[in-house]
Amino acid sequence: MHNSAIGVGIIGGSINNGWAKGTHVPAIRELPGLTLAAVATSRIESAEASAREFGAAHAFADAGELARHPGVDLVVASVKVTEHDEAVKAAIGAGKHVYCEWPLASDTARAEELLRLAAESPRLHAVVGLQARQAPEINYAKDLVADGYVGRVLSVNLRVNAEIMGGFAFASSRYTLDKSAGGNLFAIYGGHTLDALTYMLGDFTELSATVANRYPQAEMIGGNGELADKSSDDQILLHGKLAGGAMASIHIQGGVRHEIGLALDIFGDRGTLALRNAKGSIQMGPYQLLGARRNGLDPSSPLEPLAVPAAYLRVPESLIRQGGPVVNVAGALGRLAEDIREGTSRLPTFADAVKVHRLLDAVARAAETGERQFV
């Protein structure tokens, strides 16, 4: 149990890493009991500049050196998916807690290897950034379903229209175009989306799927605008049955130029819940939660905004006002700090990550073989 602030080291904590800069760094700055102890990037010059910018005491060009530093208690792996192996192994090898961004690894076999490694050090917290589980709106909707707000869940429709990972990609994220690299629409959006859905409503028992690459080339943004070959799929459709018997229909697509956003509709025999997100990313807000309950035989009750009770808002008001992805990441880091101090475990673990990897494998098999998968 820690009595002092938990020192956090971010591998990939560069001022040029928009994700870490906009989520982990401000979250650590505002959350009680956490302090940014160190950052590591691929070049020491970049690391030192980032450390100065973020107020970190130490800078490294090597993940292992950061993990071994005595001032680091928790390692955050915020690098390309293909580099998660090295970062996670460095953390666990140094006996440090680790928070790894999703996906845990570029494929299931590597994720299973990291799970086995983490299991050898059970006192360490090894968690994965499936941060949609920390969204106040998603947790409130999950509890409403469990409490019978919609009655018996009949069906679920989920549509994700993303602007990225289709006809264009950022030059610094060229690897997201590679089907085998594990950092594409299927892995990132698919994993976050399916994890959030099953977290709220229960696991799939069977599914069928179709995938397609409708943009064989992508325009590179932030470079010279050249076209790059793309092998990753930008159309993912699946339907199946959840453990409670509800039917689920999901369409995730990248490269959408208009009507970007996410729409989740949960239909029950007594009511309806709807979650909306203008960014198309279930793992980050802002969200709008709507609901309506059936009034006798009158089915005409309109959907109305539902206010999330204050008990679901677990991060500082300063971060709530900032909004966007930092809210859920801060929720995860704050809960992880509590878990480290109290010896509890309330965040998605490497075991949960492997479960999502295997679910994505089932989707891929269904698409490849045309056969229904039982999961």
N, C-alpha and C positions, 0 to 999 in steps of 0.2 A: 504493500500500500504506500502510495506517494503522499508525503506531506507538503512537498514543494511543487513548483510548477513542473509540468511534464515537458521536457525539451523535445521539440519536433525538428526533424531534419527532412527536407524535401529534395528527393532526387528528381531532377527536372525542374527545380525551382528557379527558372530563369525569368528575367524581365521580358524575354521574348516568348515565353510560354504563356499564352493568354489564359489558359485554363487555370493553372496554378496561381498566376498573378491575380486573377479575378475571383477565385474561390478560396483556396487553402490559405493564402497569405492574409486576406482581410478577416477570414474566420478565426485564424489563430490569434490575430491581433485583438479581436473583440471578445473572445471566449475566456472566461476566468479559468485559471489553472493550466493554461497552455502558453508556451513561449516558443518563438521561432529561433532555434539554436543554430541551425546550419542549412546551407543550400549546396547542392552539387549540380554542375552542368558539365558539358563535354569539354569545355575549355576553362582554365583557371581564370583567365581575364574576364570571361562572362560571369563566372561564379562570384568573383570578388565584386564586380559591378552590381550584381543582383543582391548580394549580401548587404552592400551599402544602401541600396535602394529600399530593401525590405527591413533593414535593421537587424539582420541576423549576425551573430557574433563570429561565425566561422564559414569558410568557403572552401569547396573541394572540387577537383576535376575527376574524382574517382568515387564511385558509389560505396565501395568497401571502406574507404577512409572515413567517409561520412558516418556510415553505420557503426564503425568501431569507436567513434569519438565518445568519450565518457559523458559529454553534455547532451547526447542524443538518447532519448528513451523510446521514441516512436519514429519510425521511418515511413514517410509517404512516398509511394512510387507513382510519380506523375510524368511518365515518359511514354514513348511509343510502345504499343502492345508487344512488339518484337523484343523490347528491352526489359519487359517485366520480369522475366526469368532471372536475369542478372541482379536486378534491384532487390527482388524478394529474397533471393538466396543470400545476398549480402546482409540483409537485415536479420534474417533468422540465424545465419551463421554467427552473427555478432551478438546474438541473444537479445534482440530488440523487437518490440512490438512492430507490426507492419500494417499499413493501410494501403492497399493496391487498387488503383483505378480499374474499372471494368473495361474490357474483358480481362480476366485474370491472366490468360495466356493466349497465344496465337492459335492454339488448338486444344482439344480436350485432353490428349495424352500429357501435354506439358502442364496443364492445370491440375491433373491428377498427381503428377510428380510433385508439384508445389504443395498440394494438400497433404501428401505423405510426409513431406519434409516438415510442414507445420505441425503435424500430429506427433512428431518426435519431440516437440517442445511444447507440451500442452499448457504450460503456464503462460506462454506468450499469446497475446491477442493477434490473430491473423485474420483481417477483415477485408472485404472487397467493397468498392464504391458503387454499389447498387442503390444510389441515394434517393431514388423515387420513394423508397420505403420510409423516408424521413419527412416527406411532404405532409404538412398539416391537413391539406384537403384530401389526400389519398388515405391517410389514416382515419380521418373522420368518415369518409365514404365506406371504408372497410368496416368500421364499427356500426355504421347505420345498416349495412347489409346484414351483419351478424345479429343486430337487434331487431330485424324484421321490418325495416322501413319499407322495403319494396315487396315484402312477403317472400314467396318462393321465387327464386331467380329462374326465369324462363330462358333468357338469351342475353348475349353480350355482343355488341357491335363495336369495333374499334378501328378507326381510320387515322393513319399517320401520314401527313403530306409534308415531306421535308424538302427544303430548298437545296441542301448540300448533298454530296455523295451520289450525284446523278450526272447531269450534263456539264457540271463544272466542279472543281475542287481547288482548295487553296494550295499554292505551290509548295508550302511548307508541309503539306499533308498528302503528298503524292502517294505515299504508301497505302492510303485508304482506298485507292483504286484497284489494289491487288486482292484478288479473291482469297489467296492463301495466307495473307499477312495478319488476318484476325482483327483488323481495325477498320472494317468497312461497314456499310449500312446494315447488312445482315447481322453482323456480330454486335455492333454497338447499339444501334436502334432496336434491332430484334431482341437482343438480350435484355436491355433495359425495359422494353415494352412488355415482353412476356413475363419477366420477373414481377413487374408491378401488377400485371393482370392476375397472375396466380397468387400473389401475396394478398390481393383483395378478395379473390373469389374461389381459390382452390386450384389444385393441379389439373392438368389435362389427363384424361384417361385414354383418349385416342385422337388422332388428327390426320388430316390430309393437307397437302401443300403444293403450290406451284411457285416457281421463282423464274425470273428472267432478267437479262441484261439488255435494256432497251437503249442504253447509251454506250456503245462500244468505245467511244472516245469522250474525253472530258476536257473542257477548257480550263487551263491553269490560271487561277486568280492570284495576283500578287507577284507574279513573275513577269514574263514577257508575253503572256497570253497564248502560248503555244498549246496545241492539242496533245494529249497524252492518251495512250491506249488504256482501256479499262476492262478488267476481267470480272470485277465484282458485280453482283446482282443489284439492281435498283428497283425491282418489283418483287415483293414478297406477299403472297396471299396464302392464308391458311384458314381452315375451319375444322372444328372438332367439338369434342364433348368434355366438359369439366366434371370433376368428381361428384358434384351435387346433381349432375344431370343436365345442367344448362348447356345450350348450344352457344358456341363462340365463333365469330367471324372476324377476321383481322386482315387489314390491307395496309402494308407499309410501303411507301414509295419515295424515292429520292429524285431530285432534279425537277421538282414542281416549281413552276414560275409564278403561279397564282393560286389562291385558295390554300396557302400554307397554313398548317395547323393540325391539331389533334382533337378528335372527337370520340369520346368513350360514352356509350349508352348502355345502361344496365336496366333491363326490363324485367319486372316481376309481376306476379298476379295481383299485387296490391299497390304497386307504385313504380316509379321510375327515378333513376339517378343519372345525371349527365355530368361529365367532366370535360371542360374545354381548355385548350392551351393554344395560344396563337402562334407559338414558336414551332409546334410540331414535335416537341421533345418531352416525353413523359417524365424524364429524369430531372427536369428543371422547370420552375415556374416562370411567370405567374400563371395561376390556374383560376378557373371559375367553376364552382360546384353548384349545380342546379338540381332541384328535386320536385316531385309532385306525388301525392298519394291519392289513390282512388277514393272517391266520395260516393259510397254506396254503388249504385249501378250507373252513376254518371261518370263517364270516362274523360270528361272534357277539362279537368283541372289542369291549368297551364303550369309549365315548369317555371319555378321561381328560384332566385339566388338563395343559397343556404349559407348563413354565416357560420364560420368555423369557430367553435368555442375556444376561449382563451387558453384552456388547458392544453390544447394541441400546439400552441405556439411556444416552442422551447428554446428559441435563440434570442439574443439581445435585440431590442427594438431597433437599434441602429442598422442591423442587418436586415430586419424585416422591411425597413424603409428602403434599403438599397434594392431589395428584391432580386429576381433572377436566380441563377444557379447557386449563388453563395448561400442561400437560405438552407437548401437541403444538405449541402456539403457541411455547413456549420452544424446543422442538426446531427449529422453523423459524427463529426469530430467531437462535439460536446458530449454525446452519449458514449463515445469510445473513451474519452477521458474519465467519465464516471465509471465505466466498466473496469478500466485499469485500476482505479482507486479502490473500488468496492469488490472486485473479483467476480463481477457479473458478466454476462454475455448476451447483449441484446441487439447486436448488429449482424448483418449477413456475413457469414464466415466463408472460408475457402470451400467448405463443404457445400454451402449454398451456391457458390460460384460454379462448382463442378456440376451441380444439378442443372443449372441454367445452360452450361456448355452442352450437357447431354441432351437437354430439350432441343437446343438448336441443331444438334446432330440428327435428332429424330425428324425435325422439319426438313433438313437437307436430304435425308434418306427418302422421305415421302415424296419430295419433289423429284428426286433422281429416278426412283423406281416406279412412281405412280401408284404405290401401294399405301393403304392406310396403315399408320403406325399406332401401336398400342403402347402407351407410356405410363 
